[in-house]
Amino acid sequence: MVGCTGSGKTTSAQIIAARCGLPRIELDALHWDAGWSAAPAALFRTRVAQAVAGQAWVLDGNYSQVRDLVWDRAELVVWLDFALPVIVWRLLVRSIRRIRTREELWNGNREDIRGQFFSRDSLFVAALRSHARQRNTYAALFGGAQYAHLARLRLRTPAAADAWLAQLPSVLARPAAV
C-alpha cells in the first residue's frame, strides 16, 4: 500500500492482512525508533529486508530508500491516490483521535498537539509538501518498465478503495487446508 500520509494505507493494509491471513508490515514501525528518532539507513534497510523475507505479506509505506527491497518481491502495489482535501480531512480526524486517546504509534512515540499543528515536521505540512511529488513519482513508476512484474492498482477515491477492499475475499485464492 502506498499513498500520501493520511490516505489510509495502514488501515487498508490491516484489512487486507486480516482477510487474507497474512502478516502486516508497517514501514513506519521499522523506521521510527523511540523519541521520533529515525533509524540509521543501513539498519532500516536490514529491518525491511528481514521483514519481507517471508513468502507473503501485506506492507504499507512510502520509503523510497527501501522501495527496491519491497517492490522487487511484491506481486501487487496498491496506490491510494486521493485528492489533497480528502487527505487533509482524514489527517485532521486521525490526529485529533490519536492526541485525545494518547495512542502509542511505534516504539513509544505518540502524536501531540504541538507536533501536529504547530511544527514544520507536522504531518499536515508533510502532506502538503509531498502530495504532488508523490503523484508524479508513482505515476512514473506505475507507467515504467522497471516494475513491470507487478500488478499495479491506482485507487483515486475512498469509495473506490472501499469497493476494492470489500470484494477481496472473492478475488484472492486461499490455499486449500491440508
C-alpha positions in Angstrom: 0.0 0.0 0.0 1.4 3.4 -1.0 -0.1 6.9 -0.9 0.2 10.2 0.7 0.3 10.4 4.5 -3.3 10.2 5.8 -4.6 8.3 2.7 -5.5 5.2 4.7 -2.5 2.9 3.8 -2.2 1.4 7.3 -6.0 0.9 7.7 -6.2 -0.7 4.3 -3.2 -2.9 4.9 -4.7 -4.1 8.3 -8.0 -5.1 6.5 -6.1 -7.0 3.7 -3.8 -8.8 6.1 -6.8 -9.8 8.4 -8.9 -11.1 5.4 -6.0 -12.9 3.8 -4.4 -14.3 7.0 -1.1 -12.6 6.1 1.4 -10.8 8.3 1.3 -7.0 8.1 4.5 -4.9 7.8 4.3 -1.2 8.7 7.3 0.6 7.4 6.9 3.4 9.9 7.3 0.9 12.7 10.6 -0.2 11.2 11.8 3.4 10.5 10.9 5.3 13.8 12.7 4.4 16.9 11.9 5.9 20.4 11.7 9.7 20.6 10.8 10.0 17.0 14.4 9.2 16.1 14.8 7.8 12.6 16.7 4.5 12.4 20.0 4.8 10.5 19.6 4.0 6.8 21.5 0.7 7.0 19.6 -0.6 10.0 16.3 0.4 8.4 17.2 -1.5 5.2 18.2 -4.5 7.3 14.9 -4.4 9.2 12.9 -4.2 6.0 14.9 -6.9 4.2 14.2 -9.2 7.2 10.5 -8.3 7.2 9.9 -9.0 3.6 11.9 -12.3 3.5 8.7 -14.2 4.1 6.8 -15.8 1.3 3.7 -13.5 1.6 2.9 -10.3 3.5 1.0 -7.0 3.3 3.1 -3.9 3.7 2.3 -0.2 3.9 4.6 2.7 3.5 6.3 5.1 1.1 10.0 5.0 1.9 11.9 5.3 -1.4 15.1 4.1 0.2 13.7 0.6 0.6 11.4 0.5 -2.5 13.8 -1.9 -4.2 13.6 -4.3 -1.3 9.9 -4.2 -1.2 8.8 -3.8 -4.8 11.2 -6.4 -6.2 9.5 -9.0 -4.0 5.9 -7.7 -4.2 3.2 -9.0 -6.5 0.8 -6.1 -6.3 1.2 -2.4 -5.4 -2.0 -0.5 -4.5 -1.7 3.2 -4.7 -4.3 5.2 -2.7 -4.2 8.4 -4.8 -6.8 10.6 -3.1 -7.4 14.3 -3.5 -5.5 16.6 -1.1 -8.6 17.9 0.7 -9.6 14.3 1.4 -6.2 13.5 2.9 -6.1 16.7 5.0 -9.5 15.9 6.4 -8.5 12.3 7.2 -5.3 13.6 8.8 -7.3 16.0 11.0 -9.7 13.4 12.2 -6.9 10.8 12.8 -4.6 13.3 14.6 -7.4 14.5 16.9 -8.2 10.9 17.8 -4.6 10.0 18.4 -3.9 13.0 20.5 -7.1 12.6 22.5 -6.5 8.9 23.2 -2.7 9.2 23.6 -2.5 6.3 21.2 1.0 4.8 21.0 2.2 4.5 17.5 5.7 2.9 17.3 8.3 2.4 19.9 6.6 4.6 22.5 6.0 7.5 20.1 2.8 9.5 20.3 1.4 12.4 18.4 0.9 15.7 20.3 -0.8 19.0 19.5 2.4 21.0 19.2 4.0 18.4 16.8 0.9 18.0 14.6 -0.4 21.6 14.4 2.5 23.9 15.2 5.6 22.3 13.8 7.4 22.2 10.5 7.5 18.4 11.0 3.7 18.2 11.1 2.1 15.5 9.0 -0.1 18.2 7.5 3.0 20.1 6.3 4.4 16.7 5.0 1.1 16.0 3.1 1.1 19.4 1.5 4.7 19.2 0.5 4.6 15.6 -0.8 1.2 15.2 -2.4 2.1 16.5 -5.9 5.6 15.0 -5.8 4.2 11.6 -4.9 1.6 11.7 -7.6 4.3 12.4 -10.2 6.6 9.7 -8.7 4.0 7.0 -8.6 2.6 7.8 -12.0 6.0 7.4 -13.5 6.7 4.2 -11.5 3.3 2.7 -12.5 3.9 3.6 -16.1 7.5 2.5 -16.3 9.1 -0.8 -17.2 11.3 -1.2 -14.0 8.4 -2.8 -12.1 6.6 -4.5 -15.0 6.4 -7.7 -12.9 4.0 -6.0 -10.5 0.3 -5.8 -10.8 -0.5 -2.1 -10.1 -3.8 -0.7 -8.9 -4.5 3.0 -8.6 -7.5 3.9 -6.4 -8.5 7.6 -6.7 -11.3 7.8 -4.1 -12.1 6.4 -0.7 -15.2 4.9 -2.3 -13.1 3.1 -4.9 -10.8 1.8 -2.2 -13.7 0.6 0.0 -15.2 -1.2 -3.0 -12.0 -2.9 -3.8 -11.4 -4.0 -0.2 -15.0 -5.3 0.0 -14.5 -7.7 -2.9 -11.1 -9.0 -1.8 -12.3 -12.4 -0.4 -13.7 -13.3 -3.9 -10.6 -12.2 -5.7 -7.8 -13.8 -3.6 -7.4 -17.5 -3.8 -6.8 -19.1 -0.4 -4.7 -22.2 -0.2 -6.6 -25.4 0.5 -6.4 -26.8 4.0 -4.0 -29.7 4.4 
